[in-house]
Amino acid sequence: MNTTRNLNRLLGFLIAGAIAGVLGGVMMAMFTMLATATYLHMGFFTPLYVIASPLAGPQSMMTAMHGGVFYFALGPALLGLVVHMLWSALWGIVFGLIAYGLHLRGAAAVIGGMVYGVLIMLVMSYIVAPIVGAPNFFQLLGWPTWTIGHVLFGMVVGLWPVLRPQDFTGLLGGPARQAA
């Protein structure tokens, strides 16, 4: 019975991490989409098309970059949104596990989350994007926009231990065991 309770707590923790990651991903996406539609002078949905481009091709991305602020293609936009949210959920879970292991709470969790967001930016930009054939986001959006988006993501996931500290206590059914 204790094992079932531990498994349920772990599953709840993983789901909460996915939710925190998705919320962070939404914050990042909205900032980036507003940036592309305003001061970057591209289409509002351009970030979604960029994310989808390795799977859907570059046509929507190129049209959005040059064809008006509100150019919309449902398929590539939905694909980009789903891919972005799946990555966000995964990174949210990973942050939760790190925060649990490091006992991050309060301001340390938020600051740690922001640093984590920058680290994700580097991993996604220099490892994942080249592997999948995605465009270079640094060149497309510029360092400031790309970095602020990831810092916002990290801030949101960093708020998870602050707003729901109960998720980070007794996760594995009691105090950590000492090595013999």
C-alpha positions in Angstrom: 0.0 0.0 0.0 2.9 2.4 0.8 4.4 1.6 -2.6 1.1 2.6 -4.3 1.0 5.8 -2.4 4.6 6.6 -3.4 3.9 5.8 -7.0 0.8 8.0 -7.0 2.8 10.9 -5.4 5.5 10.5 -8.0 3.0 10.4 -10.8 1.3 13.6 -9.4 4.7 15.2 -9.2 5.5 14.4 -12.8 2.1 15.7 -14.0 2.6 18.9 -11.9 6.1 19.3 -13.6 4.5 18.9 -17.0 1.9 21.5 -16.2 4.5 23.9 -14.8 6.5 23.4 -18.0 3.5 24.0 -20.3 2.6 27.2 -18.4 6.2 28.3 -18.8 6.1 27.4 -22.5 2.9 29.4 -22.9 4.6 32.5 -21.3 7.6 32.1 -23.5 5.5 31.5 -26.7 3.4 34.6 -26.0 6.4 36.8 -25.4 8.1 35.5 -28.5 5.0 35.8 -30.7 4.4 39.4 -29.5 8.1 40.2 -30.2 7.9 38.8 -33.7 4.7 40.7 -34.5 6.0 44.0 -33.1 9.6 45.0 -33.0 11.0 42.1 -35.0 8.6 42.9 -37.9 7.6 39.3 -38.7 4.3 37.5 -38.4 2.7 36.8 -35.0 2.8 33.0 -35.6 6.3 32.9 -36.9 7.8 31.2 -33.8 5.3 28.3 -34.2 6.2 27.9 -37.9 9.9 27.9 -37.0 9.4 25.1 -34.5 7.3 23.1 -37.0 9.7 23.7 -40.0 11.9 20.6 -39.5 8.7 18.5 -39.9 6.4 20.7 -42.0 8.9 22.4 -44.2 10.0 26.1 -44.3 7.1 27.5 -46.5 4.9 28.7 -43.6 7.9 30.1 -41.8 9.1 32.1 -44.8 5.6 33.4 -45.6 5.0 34.5 -42.0 8.4 36.3 -41.9 7.6 38.3 -45.1 3.9 38.1 -45.7 2.1 40.1 -43.0 1.7 40.1 -39.2 -1.3 37.8 -39.0 -0.6 35.2 -41.7 -2.0 31.9 -40.4 -1.6 28.3 -41.5 -3.4 25.9 -39.1 -1.4 22.7 -39.7 2.1 24.1 -39.2 0.9 26.4 -36.3 -0.7 23.5 -34.5 2.3 21.3 -35.1 4.7 24.0 -33.8 2.5 24.5 -30.7 2.3 20.8 -29.9 6.0 20.3 -30.3 6.8 23.4 -28.2 4.4 22.3 -25.4 5.8 18.8 -25.4 9.4 20.1 -25.0 8.1 22.5 -22.3 6.4 19.8 -20.4 9.6 17.6 -20.5 11.8 20.5 -19.3 9.3 21.3 -16.6 9.5 17.8 -15.2 13.3 17.9 -15.4 13.4 21.2 -13.5 11.1 19.7 -10.8 13.4 16.7 -10.3 16.4 19.1 -10.1 14.6 21.4 -7.7 13.6 18.5 -5.5 17.2 17.1 -5.5 18.7 20.5 -4.7 16.0 21.5 -2.2 15.3 24.7 -4.1 12.8 26.9 -2.3 11.7 30.6 -2.4 13.9 33.0 -4.3 16.5 30.3 -4.9 13.9 28.3 -6.9 12.9 31.3 -9.0 16.5 32.4 -9.7 17.5 28.8 -10.2 14.6 28.4 -12.7 15.7 31.5 -14.6 19.3 30.1 -14.9 17.8 26.8 -15.9 15.8 28.6 -18.7 19.1 30.0 -20.1 20.7 26.5 -19.9 17.7 25.1 -21.8 18.1 27.8 -24.4 21.7 26.7 -24.9 20.9 23.0 -25.1 18.0 23.6 -27.5 19.9 26.0 -29.7 23.3 24.2 -29.9 22.3 20.6 -29.6 18.6 19.9 -30.3 17.9 22.4 -33.1 21.0 21.4 -35.2 20.1 17.7 -34.8 16.5 18.2 -36.0 17.4 20.7 -38.7 15.6 23.7 -37.1 16.6 27.2 -38.1 19.0 29.2 -35.9 16.8 31.0 -33.4 19.6 33.4 -32.4 19.8 34.7 -35.9 16.1 34.8 -36.4 15.0 36.4 -33.2 18.3 37.8 -31.8 20.0 37.1 -28.5 17.9 39.4 -26.4 14.5 38.2 -27.4 15.5 34.5 -27.4 17.1 34.9 -24.0 14.2 36.8 -22.4 11.8 34.1 -23.6 13.8 31.4 -21.9 14.2 33.4 -18.7 10.4 33.9 -18.6 10.0 30.1 -19.0 12.5 29.5 -16.2 10.8 32.0 -14.0 7.5 30.3 -14.4 8.8 26.8 -13.6 10.8 28.3 -10.8 7.6 29.5 -9.2 6.3 26.0 -8.9 8.3 25.1 -5.7 7.3 28.5 -4.3 3.6 28.2 -5.0 3.2 24.5 -4.3 5.9 23.5 -1.8 3.9 20.4 -0.8 4.8 18.9 -4.2 8.4 18.9 -3.0 8.1 17.2 0.4 8.2 13.5 1.0 8.1 12.7 -2.7 9.7 9.2 -2.2 7.8 8.4 0.9 10.0 9.7 3.6 13.4 11.0 4.4 16.3 10.2 2.1 18.2 7.1 3.1 21.8 7.3 4.0 24.3 5.2 2.0 25.7 2.3 4.1 
